[in-house]
Amino acid sequence: MAAALPMVSVDAFAHGHHLRQGAGAKNNLSQEQLQEVEAKLANIIRKYGKRLSDEEKVHLRKIVSHNEVMLASVRSFPLKNGDTPASTLRITFAPSSDTKKGKD
């Protein structure tokens, strides 16, 4: 006999009233980052909530929180659209053996 899983509403999950055990990276996030995590979770739950178990939702919170921590370093780098690339690809062609010998 399968155990019954509690149903979690999208609003409760999105506002963080339930399943907080998966917020391990929560201590490393600013208030703005926490709001971003909650917004992303709310959108994912809105789209796929019926397909996800409670365990998957907890795991999803961990993943989104961890990704937000990693994004912090990327977002802190000052970059504008007009900035030139740090490196460029330069392709050089070595002369082939046919051009050295010439065709007779």
N, C-alpha and C positions, 0 to 999 in steps of 0.2 A: 504494500500500500504506500503510495507516495505521500510525502508530507506536504501540507498546504503552505504555500508561500504567501506572506502578507503583500497586499497590493499597495503600491506607493503612487500617490497622485503626482502629476507633473509639477504642480505648484509647490508641494511639500519638498520634492527633490530639488527643484530649482532654487528654492530659498534656503536650502541647507538645513531644514529641520529634521531630516532623516538621513541615515547612512553617513554620518560624519566620521565614522571610523576609518574611512578611506582617504582622509585628508591629511596624509603624512607630510606632504610638502607645504601644508598650510602655514606652518610657522615661518617659512622662508619667503612668503609672499606679502607684498604690500596690500593695502586695502583696494587699490585700483586693480591690481593683479587678481585678487580674490573675486572682484566683481566681473572681471573678464572670464575667469574660470566658470563662475556661476552662469554667465550668459551663454558660454559655449555649451555647458552641460544642459541648460534649459533647451537650447536649440536641438541638440542631439536627442534628448528625451522626447521632445515634441515630435521629431521625425521617426525615431526608432524605439520609443519607450515600450510599446506593446511586445516587441521582440526580445527585449533584454530582461534577464533575471536580476534579482537584487544583487547577487554576487558580481554580475557583469557591470552593473551600475557603480558599485563600489570600486571595481577595477578601473572603470572608465574615469572616475573622479581622480584616481591616482595618476593615470596617464595624462590627463589634461593638466593637472597641477604640476606634474613633472615637466611637461612641455612648456608651461608658462615660465618655470624657473629657467629653462634653457633659452627661451626667447628673450629673457631680460638682458642677457649679454649682447645679443644681436641688436636689440632695439636701442641699447645705450650707445652704439657706435654712430657718430654723426656722419650722415650721408645724405647728399642731395642729388637730384636727378642730373644736374650738370657736371657732377664730379667724374673725373676720368678714372678708368680702371687702374687698379694697383699694378697689374701686370698685363702684358699684351702677348698674344701668340704671334711669333714670327716664324714664318715657314721659309726655309731656304732649300733650293734644289741643288743637289750635288750633280756635277756633270756625269752623264752615263757613259759607259764604255763605248757606245756607238758614236758619240760625238767626238771623242778623243781620237779614235782611229780613222774616222771618216769612212764613207761608203764608196767602194770602187766598183 
